Amino acid sequence: MTTEILVCVLCRPPELPSDQPRPGRALLEAIENIALRDDQPFPIRPVECMSGCRRHCTVALQAPGKTTYMFGDLPADEDSAEQESSVCQVDNK
């Protein structure tokens, strides 16, 4: 079973100016870069809405036959991307 990472790329914190990139997009790109760097086979998919708007920068982990986990208020940085990638690596072994 392959765990898939879903990243909301639509939400924006209220204090973020509209001309700035959305945090979810930055986190998605960081996770994709780590997956490429480490040659990880898990799917990563941008999602337009996960109903986590109050907790911008929302990520979900899902796999067939398993419970889906959502995490919100994540920092859009390399550390978060590394953690999400690590969870998928462990779950896909």
C-alpha positions in Angstrom: 0.0 0.0 0.0 1.3 3.4 -0.9 0.6 6.4 1.3 -0.2 9.5 -0.6 0.4 13.1 0.6 -2.3 15.6 -0.2 -1.4 19.3 0.3 -3.9 22.1 0.2 -2.6 24.8 -2.0 -5.5 27.2 -1.8 -5.7 28.5 1.8 -4.0 31.8 2.7 -3.5 33.2 6.2 -5.4 36.5 6.7 -2.3 38.5 7.3 -0.5 37.2 4.1 -0.7 39.8 1.3 -2.5 38.6 -1.8 0.6 39.0 -4.0 2.6 36.6 -1.8 2.6 32.8 -2.6 0.3 30.7 -0.6 2.1 28.6 2.1 0.6 25.3 1.0 2.1 25.8 -2.5 5.6 26.3 -0.9 5.2 23.2 1.3 4.0 21.2 -1.7 7.1 22.2 -3.7 9.4 21.4 -0.7 7.9 17.9 -0.4 8.2 17.3 -4.1 11.9 18.4 -4.0 12.6 16.0 -1.1 10.8 13.1 -2.9 12.9 13.7 -6.0 16.1 14.1 -4.0 15.6 10.9 -2.1 14.0 9.0 -5.0 10.8 8.3 -3.0 8.0 6.7 -4.9 5.0 8.0 -2.9 2.4 10.2 -4.7 2.1 13.9 -3.8 -1.0 15.7 -4.9 -2.0 19.3 -4.7 -5.6 19.8 -3.5 -7.7 23.0 -4.0 -9.6 22.6 -0.7 -9.5 20.3 2.3 -11.9 22.4 4.5 -9.0 23.3 6.7 -9.1 27.0 6.0 -8.7 28.1 9.6 -5.6 25.9 9.8 -3.9 27.0 6.6 -1.1 24.9 5.3 -3.0 21.7 5.7 -1.6 18.3 4.7 -3.4 14.9 4.7 -1.8 11.4 4.6 -4.0 8.7 3.0 -3.7 5.1 1.9 -6.2 2.4 0.9 -7.6 0.6 3.8 -6.1 3.0 6.4 -7.4 6.0 8.3 -6.7 9.4 6.7 -4.8 11.8 8.9 -5.0 15.6 8.5 -2.5 18.1 9.9 -3.0 21.8 9.9 -1.1 25.0 10.9 2.1 23.5 9.5 5.0 25.8 8.7 5.8 25.9 5.0 9.4 25.0 5.5 12.0 22.3 4.8 11.6 20.8 8.3 7.8 20.2 7.7 8.5 18.8 4.3 11.1 16.4 5.7 8.7 15.2 8.4 5.9 14.5 5.9 8.3 12.7 3.7 9.7 10.6 6.6 6.2 9.5 7.6 5.5 8.3 4.0 8.9 6.5 3.8 8.1 4.6 7.1 4.6 3.8 6.1 5.5 2.6 2.6 8.1 0.0 3.8 
